[in-house]
Amino acid sequence: ARDDGALANVRFGTIVFDEAQALKNARTQRAKAARRLQGDFRLALTGTPLENHLGELWSLFAIVSPGFLGSWAHFSKRFANPIERDGDTDKRGALGQRLRPFLLRRTKKEVTPELPPRTDVVRPVELSDAERNLYDAIRRDALESLVAPGAGGARAESKRRFDVLAAMTRLRLLACHPRLVDAASSVPSSKLAAFLELIEELRADGHRALVFSQFTSLLRLVRDALDLRGIRSLYLDGSTPVKKRADLVQAWQDGDDPLFLISLKAGGTGLNLTAADTVIHLDPWWNPAVEDQASDRAHRIGQDKPVTVVRLVAQETIEESVLALHGDKRALFQGVLEGTGEAAKLDTQELMALIRGPE
């Protein structure tokens, strides 16, 4: 985006956008700069052309084939709203047929049939009574404040949605460790205890694991706990300089450290970490595609061992609700790119239902 003024005046023969998921938000300066580029042939390369909603797909096509899907208003009225809001299977099929000639999709199974198997395991974590009391109190307070009557209008609804998302984040943090919500809390974390137990099992059998979390604050608590036990680990998050990232990757691939702690967004793409045979997700992210990309740091070309992906999920918490959403997200992807299934965006009421949990 910094050089788009100069580049926009050049007529390219071919433009290739690698890691094109970075252009999925049409409103960003990066996507706007990409749309200003002139080229006779354009190609977008990405493992996740559709992660959350159809607006992402529209953004990519607005770059590689301007006008093909019409304006956003037209596309939203004709396809996005009927498919995502109403579950219109006819519209879904029509969009899939329209896109198919312009998509070349290769699955990992097709490209790397010799890749060792990947096994996914959900390891449930039961909260202690003290954690459960804290969780239920925060959930109850959140629901009471969110259902209280207030002013109407779009601005009020936007604020309410913001408050709902903030409450959800607070519950997700508490499901991981009480100290993430209250730094002075002395309540132990059941998830941290379950993680340390898992690590002892893995170390006893000589396994090496990548450990992902979206919360760097949780990763720091994990690192402190490992240091106290004399367990070596490497650490990478969004603040890690590019040069040090490369050094850490090389140290992991060539060394024998048992654990590599990585923030989900910083290390979910662009890293080759095949020295690991285990991937641990400390907390579920909304979108399974993001988790899959992180898991693929180990399960990729060059891996010669079976890979186990373990998800630690706090029972009877919002984490179980998030995990249930994964099926809907996968269905949206398959529905448009493969011609099956459908899913809907979550409105504020549906987000509230995630906080409430099962009745």
N, C-alpha and C positions, 0 to 999 in steps of 0.2 A: 504493500500500500504506500510505502514511502516514495517509491519511484514511479508510481502509476502515471504521473503527468507526462514524463518522458516516454514511457513504454506505450502509452495510449496513442502516441503519434506514429508508432511503427506498425507496418502491416506484416504480420508474421505468416509464414506458410502453414506452420503447425504449432499449436499451443497444447501442452500436456500439463494438466493440473494434478500433481501427485498428492496423496493424502487429502483428497477433495472434501472429506467430511469437515475440514476446517472452513469450508465455504457454505455450510448448510444454513447459516442464518443470513438471509438476504439483506438484513438491515445493517450488517457490520460494514465497516470501512473496507475490510479485506474483500468481502463479496462484491461490494460496489466497484472496487478497483478492478477486480477480475472481469466484471461485466463490461468495463470500458476498453478492455484489450481487443484489438482487431486481429482476426486470424481466419484463414481459409478453412482450416480443419481444427477442431478442438476435441480434446479427449480428457475425461475426468476419471481418475483412478482412485478407488476407495474400497475398503472392505465393508463399510457401513454406509451405503447411500441413503438409508432410511433408518433412523434410530428412534425418534419420538413421534413425529407427525409428518403428514404429507407436505407441509410447507418446506421441509428440508429437501425433498425431492424436487419440488418446484424451483427452489433456489439453484440447485445444480443444473437443471435444464435451462434456466434463464441465462446461465453462463455459457454452456456448451452448445445450446441450440436456441438462441433468443427468439421468443415468439411462438415456439412450438406448442407450449402449453397455455399460451395466451397470458393475459395479465393475471396478477394474483387474485384480483376480485373475480375475474371470470373463472379461474381454476377453482377457487374456493367455493363458488356457487355451484359449479358443475360437478366437481369431484370431491374436494376435501370435506365439505360439510356433510353431504349425503353419505359418504363412506365412514367418516369418523364419528359423526354425531348420530346418524340414523342407521348405520350398519347396512347400507344399500349394497347388496351383493351384485346386482346388475351393473351399477356404476363402478364397483371395484373391478369386475371382470372387464368392463369397457376400458378402464384406465390401464389395466394390465396388458390388454391387447395393443393399445396405442403405444405403450412404452417398449414392448418386446423387441421390435426391430432395431431399437437404439441401445439395447443393453446386451453386453457380453458378460455373462456371469459364470464364474468358475468356483465351485465349492472346494473346500480343503480336501475332501474325500476324492474328488476328481483329479486334483493337481498332485496330491501326495498320497497315493494309495498305499505306499509302503510305510507311512507314518505310524509309529506305535500307538496302541489304543489310549484313549483318554477316558478316565472314570470320574464321574461327578458324584460327590457325597455331601449330603447335608447333615451336619453334626449339631443336633439341638442342644441348647444351653438353658438350663432351668435357673431362673433368678432366685436368689435367696429371699427369705421373708422380708428382710430389711429393704432390699432392692425393689421387691414387689410393692411394698408400702409407698416408697418414694415414687415409683412409676405410676401407680394408681392415683396418687394425690395430684401429680402434675397433669395427668390425663384428665382427671375430674375438673381441676381448675381451668384447664384449657377449654374444655367443652362448655363449661358454665359461662365463660367470658365470650366464647365465640357464638353461642346461641342467643346471647342477650340482644334485645331489640335495639336497632340503631337507625341512623338516617339511611335513606335509599339512594339510588342513583349509581352511575357507573363508578364514580370515585370511591363511594362507600364500599361497593362490591370489590373493587381492586384492593382496598385496604384490608377488607375481611379476608380475601384470598392470601394476602401477604401474611396476615396474622396466623392463618391456618398453617401455612408453610413453615412459619417460625416455630409454631407449636410442634409440628411434626419433627423438625430438626432437633428440638429439645428432647423429644421422646426417643429419637434415634440415638442421640448422644448418651442418654441415660441407660439405654439398653446395652451400650458398650461398656461404660464405666461411670459410676456416680460422680467421680471427680471431674468429669468433663462438663457437668452441670453445676457442681459446687466444688470449687478447688479445695475447700477446707473439709470436705466430706471424709469420714473415716470408714465408710461402708466399703468393704472389699468388693471387687468386681468378679462376678461369677464367670464372665466371658474371659477375662484375663486368666483366671485359674484354669478354665477349660483349655485355653490356648497353650499355657505352659505344660499342662498334662499331655497335650497332643505333641508338643515339641519333644518332650522326653521320649515318647514312643518313636518318633521319627528318627531322632538321634541314635537311639539304641539299634536301629536297623540301618544306619548309615545313609539316610535320605537327606537331601538338601532342598530347602523350600524357599519360594518367593512368598512374601507376606504383604498383601495389599489392604489398604484402607483408604477411604476418602477423607478421613480425619487425620491430619498430621499430628494433632494433639494426642490422639490415641496411639499413634505410632511412637511418639516420644515416650509415653508411659510404658509401652511395650519394651522399648529399647532400654529404659531404666531398669525394668524388671529383669531383663536378660543380663544386663551388666551386673546386677546384684548377684546373679547366679553363675557368673563367670562364663556365660554363653556368648560366643563371638557372633557378630552380625555386621552387615553393611547397611547403609541407610541412604535413601535418595528421595528427595521431594522437589517441589517446584522451585525452591530457592537454590538448588544445587547448580553451580555453573556448568556450562556445556562441556568444558574440558574435563572437569571432575567427573561428570556423568560417564564420559568415555573411559576414564581411568577406573571407575567403579565397575563398569561392565567387564572390562578386561580382567580386573582383580577377581571378580566372581567366576568368570569362565576358566581362569587359570588357577584359582586358589581352591581352598577347601573349607571356607566359612560355611557353616550350616544354614545360615539364614540371611536373606536379603529383604529388608523392610523398604517398601516402596509406596508412595502415595499414588492413588489410582489414576488421577489425571496426569501426573507428571511422568509416570512410567508405563502407562497403559499402551503406548504405541512406540514404534521405532527402536525397540531394544531387543537384542538377541541374547537370551539368558537360558540356553538349552542345557547348561550344567545342572539346572534344577530338575527334579523329577516329581516335585510336589508344589502345588499352588494353594495358598490359604487366603480366603477372603474373610477378613474379620467382620465386615458388615456389608449387607446387600445394598447395591446401588440400584436406583430406579430402573435403569435400562440394562437388560442382560447383554446387549451388544458391547457395552463398555467393559463389562466384566469379562466377556469372551475375548475381547482384544487383549486384556491384561493376561488372561490365562494363556493366550497364544504366545506370550513371551517365552514360555517353556515348551509348549506343544506346537512345534514348527519344524521346518526343514532343518536337519542337523541333529534332531533329537533321536536318540537310539534306545531310549528306555520308555516304558509305559509311564504315563503322567496321571497323577491323581489330583483332582481339584476339590478342595474341602471348603465348604461354606459354614461358618459358625453363625447360628441363628438363634437369638434369644426367644424362647417359647412364650406364647401368649403376649406378644408385643407387636409393635408396628412393623418390626422386621419380618414377621410372618406375612403380614399384609403386603409388604413390598415384594416379597418372594412370589406371592400369588399373582402380582402384576406382571411378572416376567412372561407368563404365558400369553397375556394380552399383547405385550410388546412384540413378542415373536410372531404372533398371529397377524399383526399389522404389516410386518415385513413380508411374511409369506403371502399374505393376501394380495399385495400389489405386485411383488416380484415373482411369485410362484403361482398365483392364481387360486389360493385357498385361504379361508379364514378371514376374520375381520376383528377390529378392535376400535375402541372409542377414546377420545380425549377425556381426561378427568376434569369435571367441573368442580366448583367449590364444595358442593354437597357430597360428591364422591370422595374428595379429599377428607372431608369430615368423617366419612364412614371408615376411612383407614385409621383415623385416630380412635374412633369408638371401638374398632375391632369387632370380632364375632359377638353376637348378642348371646 
